[in-house]
């Protein structure tokens, strides 16, 4: 069993990130009394500091890099660079991330009543939102998060010099390493004994403990609130912050370099790894949302993309844009071949594009261009769907949603909405997504969703006010207050006569609610 060592590349890059943030910068003294991350956003004044902070820039840049990694021109040499293979989800991961993927796979089974320690919802509870068994589920997360994080860091440290090991005849292959790390991550999440497969506290330095503590906080906040029994884009953002922090300490790479400096993690690595991890993450959160009926957090609710998420739609749109780019490149190749073959005949290839107006929406462009339907089809024997041109209206094709939801993240998100809101017209359940489906290409969708993430998630005080900052994901301002505000103690429950009781938050009713 490997151990965390103070001088391992993983811990060195993490320690460097921690030391640089603690040693200087405004507001750094706020972390001196404890190693636990703290809130820094309480008022609109704090919000303005956050908008202009390095943390805001890093987080937005990381999400943008996810998309750029999928749409990068460096991906076009692959036969199908846009495809995600759900039968081989570890292909684009590092050992550390394979361990995390294994842990997420295990966490998705915690709610399963058919497992020995499953936590199915209490059917006797009469509540519109929020099954209290989720509190037990979340308590299990807090109990096992230390083992989950230590395991992924150990996997990184164990194979950090794999490039030097690869030449050995006895060295395991990358596939074998990823499978091993995934199994270790699964075991870490399945064991209630935090010390069974991880080093004891005296083997870990105080700096290492600080890093683990910070990562645990982000992971705890990534799956919903155990008191309010809700989930929203703020919790989703905590998972993105968790991934950003892992990237900054080098865990996205096979080699020991940290995410920045002279050996940065490429957008291609970030994009494809994030795609695999978000599929695994959504398997967990969708189970929580569906079975525990977690309340949509915040006041946006149905007026957003869906009740809970934003980033998966953006990354899914980027994946569809990558597919679109790949098709366009193949199409240009086919046209070039035809032009060369028929050059003597003088046949042209000019086409006229149709433009159409779109619904008035601040995140959608006023008009876009529709691809010419007379373009020749793209032939590819590897994936049958590569022969079809899919514009954003593909979401209304139910057979395709069912067939390709395991491959394309955007289609998976739409399919889940239709699952949890059966019988509701899509234009009523998801008006913004319905408007987006009228766009003519995925480039417009991708750009609009990134603006929406910044404008409606990162720049909204109700969403980010519960962010915590530490020494990896750090705040560089002095917060307006020192102590934390208490979270609401109650959520939606069935009161006398069916009256809804809230924790002080006004109810935003869905347009289809009776």
C-alpha positions in Angstrom: 0.0 0.0 0.0 1.4 3.4 -1.0 1.6 6.3 1.3 1.5 10.1 1.0 5.0 11.4 1.3 5.9 15.1 2.0 8.3 15.2 -0.9 6.2 13.3 -3.5 5.4 15.3 -6.6 1.7 15.4 -5.7 2.3 16.8 -2.3 5.1 19.1 -3.5 2.9 20.8 -6.1 0.1 21.0 -3.5 2.4 22.4 -0.9 3.7 25.0 -3.3 0.2 26.1 -4.1 -0.7 26.3 -0.4 2.5 28.1 0.6 2.2 30.7 -2.1 -1.4 31.5 -1.1 -0.7 31.6 2.6 2.4 33.6 2.5 0.9 36.7 0.9 -2.2 38.5 -0.4 -4.9 40.5 1.2 -7.2 38.6 3.4 -4.8 35.7 3.9 -4.8 36.3 7.6 -8.4 35.2 7.7 -7.2 31.6 7.3 -4.5 31.7 9.9 -6.7 30.6 12.9 -7.7 27.4 11.2 -6.9 25.1 8.3 -10.6 24.7 7.4 -11.8 26.7 4.4 -14.0 29.7 5.1 -16.8 31.7 3.6 -15.8 35.1 2.2 -19.0 36.1 0.4 -21.7 37.6 2.6 -22.8 40.9 1.0 -22.8 42.6 -2.3 -19.5 44.3 -1.4 -17.9 40.8 -1.1 -19.6 39.8 -4.3 -17.9 42.6 -6.2 -14.6 41.5 -4.7 -15.2 38.0 -5.9 -16.2 39.1 -9.4 -12.8 40.8 -9.8 -10.8 38.1 -8.0 -8.3 35.5 -9.2 -10.7 32.8 -7.9 -13.5 34.0 -10.2 -11.1 34.1 -13.1 -9.7 30.7 -12.4 -13.1 29.1 -12.1 -14.5 30.6 -15.2 -11.2 29.8 -17.1 -11.3 26.2 -15.9 -14.9 25.7 -17.2 -14.0 27.4 -20.4 -11.0 25.1 -20.8 -13.3 22.1 -20.4 -15.1 23.2 -23.6 -12.0 24.3 -25.5 -10.4 21.0 -24.8 -13.2 19.2 -26.6 -13.4 21.6 -29.5 -9.7 22.0 -30.0 -8.2 21.5 -33.4 -5.8 19.0 -31.8 -8.6 16.5 -31.5 -9.5 16.3 -35.2 -7.0 13.6 -36.0 -9.1 11.1 -34.1 -11.7 9.0 -35.9 -14.4 10.3 -33.6 -12.9 12.8 -31.1 -16.4 14.0 -30.0 -17.5 10.6 -28.8 -17.5 9.5 -25.2 -17.1 5.7 -24.7 -19.3 4.9 -21.7 -18.0 1.3 -21.9 -14.5 2.5 -21.3 -14.9 5.6 -19.1 -11.3 5.5 -17.8 -9.6 6.0 -21.1 -9.0 9.8 -20.7 -8.2 9.8 -17.0 -5.1 9.9 -14.9 -4.6 7.4 -12.0 -5.9 10.0 -9.5 -9.0 10.7 -11.5 -9.6 7.0 -12.2 -9.6 6.6 -8.4 -12.2 9.4 -8.1 -14.2 7.8 -10.9 -14.3 4.6 -9.0 -15.4 6.4 -5.8 -18.2 8.1 -7.7 -19.3 4.8 -9.1 -19.5 3.4 -5.6 -21.4 6.5 -4.3 -24.1 6.0 -6.9 -24.9 2.7 -5.2 -25.3 4.1 -1.7 -29.0 4.8 -2.4 -29.6 1.3 -3.9 -32.0 -0.7 -1.6 -30.6 -3.9 -3.1 -27.1 -3.3 -1.6 -26.2 -4.5 1.9 -25.8 -0.9 3.2 -28.2 0.9 0.8 -30.0 4.0 1.9 -33.3 4.0 0.1 -35.7 6.9 0.7 -38.3 6.7 3.5 -41.6 6.0 1.8 -43.5 7.0 4.9 -42.4 10.7 4.7 -45.0 13.0 3.3 -42.9 15.8 1.8 -43.1 17.7 -1.4 -39.3 18.1 -1.4 -36.5 16.5 0.5 -36.4 13.0 2.0 -34.6 13.1 5.3 -32.7 9.9 4.5 -30.5 12.1 2.4 -29.0 13.4 5.7 -27.8 9.9 6.4 -26.4 9.7 2.9 -24.5 12.9 3.3 -23.2 11.8 6.7 -21.7 8.8 5.0 -20.1 11.1 2.5 -18.4 13.1 5.3 -17.3 9.9 7.0 -15.7 8.5 3.9 -14.5 11.6 2.1 -11.1 11.4 3.8 -10.4 7.9 2.5 -11.7 8.9 -1.0 -9.3 11.9 -1.3 -6.3 10.1 0.3 -6.8 7.2 -2.1 -6.8 9.4 -5.2 -3.7 11.3 -4.0 -1.9 8.0 -3.3 -2.7 6.7 -6.8 -1.2 9.8 -8.3 1.9 9.5 -6.1 2.3 5.8 -6.9 2.4 6.3 -10.6 3.7 9.8 -10.9 6.9 8.5 -12.5 5.2 6.1 -14.9 7.0 7.5 -17.9 10.2 6.1 -16.4 8.6 2.8 -15.5 7.1 2.3 -18.9 10.2 0.9 -20.5 10.4 -2.0 -17.9 9.0 -5.3 -19.2 7.3 -5.9 -15.8 5.6 -2.5 -15.7 1.8 -2.6 -15.8 0.1 -1.0 -18.8 -1.8 2.2 -18.4 -5.1 0.3 -18.7 -4.1 -2.0 -15.9 -3.1 1.0 -13.7 -6.4 2.9 -14.4 -8.4 -0.2 -13.6 -6.5 -0.8 -10.4 -6.9 2.8 -9.3 -10.6 2.8 -10.1 -11.0 -0.3 -7.9 -9.1 1.3 -5.1 -11.3 4.3 -5.3 -14.4 2.2 -5.2 -13.1 0.4 -2.1 -12.3 3.7 -0.4 -15.9 4.8 -0.9 -17.4 1.5 0.2 -15.5 1.2 3.5 -16.8 2.8 6.7 -13.3 2.5 8.2 -11.4 5.6 7.2 -8.0 4.1 8.3 -8.4 0.7 6.6 -6.7 1.7 3.4 -5.2 5.1 4.1 -2.3 6.3 6.2 -2.9 7.3 9.8 -2.8 11.0 10.8 0.7 10.9 12.3 2.1 9.9 8.8 0.7 13.0 7.2 2.2 16.4 7.7 0.1 19.4 8.9 0.4 20.9 5.4 -0.9 17.7 3.8 -3.8 17.6 6.3 -4.6 21.1 5.3 -4.9 20.2 1.6 -7.0 17.1 2.4 -9.3 19.2 4.6 -9.8 21.8 1.9 -10.6 19.1 -0.7 -13.0 17.4 1.6 -14.9 20.7 2.1 -15.4 21.1 -1.6 -16.5 17.4 -2.0 -19.0 17.7 0.9 -20.7 20.7 -0.7 -20.9 19.1 -4.1 -23.9 16.9 -3.5 -26.5 19.0 -1.8 -27.3 20.5 1.6 -28.1 18.1 4.4 -30.1 20.6 6.4 -32.1 22.3 3.6 -32.3 19.0 1.6 -31.7 20.9 -1.6 -29.4 20.9 -4.6 -28.5 23.6 -7.1 -25.9 25.2 -9.3 -23.9 26.2 -6.2 -23.4 22.6 -5.3 -22.5 21.8 -8.8 -19.9 24.6 -8.7 -18.4 23.1 -5.6 -17.7 19.9 -7.6 -16.1 22.1 -10.3 -14.0 23.8 -7.6 -13.0 20.4 -6.4 -11.8 19.4 -9.9 -10.1 22.7 -10.3 -8.2 22.2 -7.1 -7.2 18.7 -8.2 -5.9 20.2 -11.5 -3.9 22.8 -9.6 -2.1 20.2 -7.6 -1.3 18.1 -10.6 -3.8 15.2 -10.3 -5.1 15.6 -13.9 -1.7 14.5 -15.2 0.2 11.3 -15.2 3.4 13.2 -14.6 4.2 15.1 -11.4 3.8 18.7 -12.7 1.2 20.9 -11.1 -1.6 22.4 -13.2 0.2 25.7 -13.8 3.7 27.1 -14.3 6.1 25.5 -16.8 4.1 22.3 -17.2 0.4 23.3 -17.3 -2.4 20.8 -17.9 -3.6 21.1 -21.5 -7.3 22.0 -22.3 -7.5 18.7 -24.2 -6.7 16.7 -21.0 -9.1 18.9 -18.9 -11.9 18.6 -21.4 -11.9 14.9 -21.9 -11.3 14.0 -18.3 -14.1 16.4 -17.2 -16.5 14.8 -19.6 -15.9 11.3 -18.1 -16.1 12.6 -14.5 -19.3 14.6 -15.1 -21.0 11.5 -16.4 -20.0 9.7 -13.2 -21.0 12.7 -11.1 -24.4 13.0 -12.7 -25.1 9.4 -12.0 -24.8 10.2 -8.4 -26.6 13.6 -8.3 -29.5 12.4 -10.5 -30.2 9.5 -8.1 -30.2 12.0 -5.2 -32.5 14.4 -7.0 -34.9 11.7 -8.2 -35.1 9.4 -5.2 -34.6 11.9 -2.3 -36.6 14.6 -4.2 -34.0 17.3 -3.3 -35.5 20.7 -3.6 -34.1 22.9 -6.4 -31.9 25.4 -4.6 -32.3 29.1 -5.1 -35.1 31.1 -6.7 -34.4 30.4 -10.4 -35.7 26.9 -10.5 -37.6 26.1 -13.7 -36.7 29.5 -15.2 -33.1 28.3 -15.7 -31.8 25.5 -17.9 -33.3 22.9 -15.6 -34.0 22.7 -11.9 -30.4 21.8 -10.9 -27.6 22.1 -13.4 -25.7 24.4 -15.8 -22.2 23.2 -16.5 -23.2 19.8 -17.9 -25.2 21.5 -20.6 -22.3 23.8 -21.5 -19.9 20.9 -21.7 -22.4 18.8 -23.6 -22.9 21.6 -26.1 -19.1 21.7 -26.5 -19.1 18.0 -27.2 -21.8 18.5 -29.8 -19.9 21.4 -31.3 -16.8 19.1 -31.5 -19.0 16.6 -33.4 -20.2 19.4 -35.7 -16.6 20.6 -36.3 -15.5 17.0 -37.1 -18.4 16.7 -39.6 -17.6 20.0 -41.2 -14.0 18.9 -41.6 -15.0 15.6 -43.2 -17.5 17.5 -45.3 -14.9 19.8 -46.6 -12.7 16.9 -47.4 -15.5 15.2 -49.4 -16.3 18.5 -51.2 -12.6 18.9 -52.1 -12.4 15.4 -53.5 -15.6 16.0 -55.6 -14.3 19.3 -56.8 -11.0 17.9 -57.9 -12.8 15.0 -59.7 -15.2 17.3 -61.5 -12.9 20.3 -62.0 -13.2 20.0 -65.7 -17.0 20.2 -65.7 -17.0 23.5 -63.8 -19.6 22.4 -61.2 -19.6 24.8 -58.3 -20.2 24.2 -54.6 -21.6 27.6 -53.5 -24.6 27.5 -51.2 -26.9 30.0 -49.7 -27.5 29.9 -46.0 -30.9 30.6 -44.5 -31.2 32.9 -41.5 -34.0 32.9 -39.0 -35.0 35.0 -36.0 -34.9 33.5 -32.5 -37.0 34.3 -29.4 -35.9 37.3 -27.4 -33.5 36.0 -24.8 -30.4 37.7 -23.3 -28.4 34.5 -23.6 -29.3 33.7 -27.2 -28.1 35.5 -30.3 -30.7 37.3 -32.3 -30.1 35.2 -35.4 -28.0 32.4 -36.6 -27.2 30.5 -39.8 -28.7 27.1 -40.7 -26.5 24.6 -42.3 -27.3 24.0 -46.0 -29.3 20.7 -46.2 -27.8 20.1 -49.6 -24.4 19.4 -48.2 -23.2 15.8 -48.9 -23.6 13.3 -46.1 -20.6 12.3 -44.1 -19.7 8.7 -44.4 -18.0 6.9 -41.4 -18.3 3.2 -40.5 -17.2 3.6 -36.9 -20.2 5.4 -35.5 -23.6 5.3 -37.3 -24.7 8.6 -35.9 -21.7 10.4 -37.6 -23.7 10.2 -40.8 -26.4 12.5 -39.5 -26.4 16.2 -39.2 -27.6 17.1 -35.7 -28.5 20.7 -35.0 -29.8 21.7 -31.6 -33.3 20.6 -32.5 -32.1 17.0 -32.1 -33.3 17.2 -28.5 -36.9 16.8 -29.8 -36.0 13.4 -31.4 -36.8 10.9 -28.6 -35.4 7.8 -30.3 -32.0 9.6 -30.7 -32.1 10.8 -27.0 -32.6 7.2 -25.9 -30.0 5.7 -28.2 -27.2 8.3 -27.7 -27.7 9.6 -24.1 -24.8 7.4 -22.9 -22.5 9.0 -25.5 -23.5 12.7 -25.6 -23.8 14.6 -22.4 -26.2 17.2 -23.7 -28.7 14.5 -24.8 -28.3 12.8 -21.5 -29.3 16.0 -19.7 -32.4 16.4 -21.9 -33.3 12.8 -21.4 -33.2 13.1 -17.6 -35.5 16.1 -17.7 -38.0 14.1 -19.7 -37.7 11.3 -17.3 -38.5 13.3 -14.1 -41.2 15.4 -15.8 -43.1 12.9 -17.9 -46.2 14.2 -19.7 -45.2 17.8 -19.4 -44.7 19.7 -22.7 -41.0 20.5 -23.1 -41.6 24.1 -23.9 -43.3 24.4 -20.5 -40.9 22.4 -18.4 -37.8 23.9 -19.9 -38.5 27.1 -21.8 -34.9 28.2 -22.2 -33.7 24.9 -23.4 -36.6 24.8 -25.8 -35.6 28.3 -27.1 -32.0 27.1 -27.5 -33.2 24.2 -29.6 -34.2 26.7 -32.3 -30.5 27.7 -32.9 -29.0 26.5 -36.1 -25.6 25.4 -34.8 -23.9 24.3 -31.6 -21.3 27.1 -31.7 -24.0 29.6 -30.8 -25.3 27.3 -28.0 -21.8 26.8 -26.6 -21.0 30.5 -26.5 -24.4 31.4 -25.0 -24.2 28.8 -22.2 -20.8 30.0 -21.1 -22.2 33.5 -20.8 -25.1 32.1 -18.9 -22.9 30.3 -16.5 -20.9 33.4 -15.7 -24.0 35.7 -15.6 -26.5 33.5 -13.8 -24.2 31.3 -11.7 -20.9 32.9 -10.9 -22.2 36.5 -10.7 -25.2 35.8 -8.6 -24.9 36.3 -4.8 -27.6 33.7 -3.8 -25.6 31.0 -5.7 -22.0 31.7 -4.7 -22.5 33.1 -1.2 -21.9 29.7 0.4 -18.6 29.2 -1.5 -15.7 28.4 0.9 -12.1 29.4 0.1 -8.9 27.8 1.3 -5.2 27.8 0.2 -5.7 26.2 -3.2 -8.9 27.9 -4.3 -8.2 31.2 -2.4 -9.9 34.5 -1.7 -7.7 37.6 -1.8 -10.0 40.1 0.0 -11.1 40.6 3.5 -14.7 39.4 4.0 -17.3 41.8 5.4 -17.9 39.6 8.4 -16.0 36.9 10.3 -18.6 34.4 11.5 -20.8 32.2 9.3 -24.5 32.8 8.9 -26.7 29.9 9.9 -28.4 28.0 7.1 -32.2 27.6 7.2 -33.2 24.7 9.4 -36.3 23.7 7.6 -37.2 23.0 4.0 -40.5 22.3 2.1 -42.7 19.9 4.1 -46.3 19.0 4.1 -47.9 21.2 6.7 -51.4 21.0 8.1 -54.0 20.8 5.3 -51.2 20.5 2.8 -49.8 24.0 3.5 -46.2 24.4 2.5 -43.8 25.4 5.2 -40.5 27.0 4.1 -37.3 28.1 5.8 -38.0 31.8 4.9 -37.5 31.4 1.1 -40.4 32.4 -1.2 -41.8 29.7 -3.4 -41.3 29.9 -7.1 -44.0 27.9 -8.7 -43.5 26.1 -12.0 -45.6 27.3 -14.9 -47.2 23.9 -15.2 -48.0 23.6 -11.4 -51.7 23.1 -10.7 
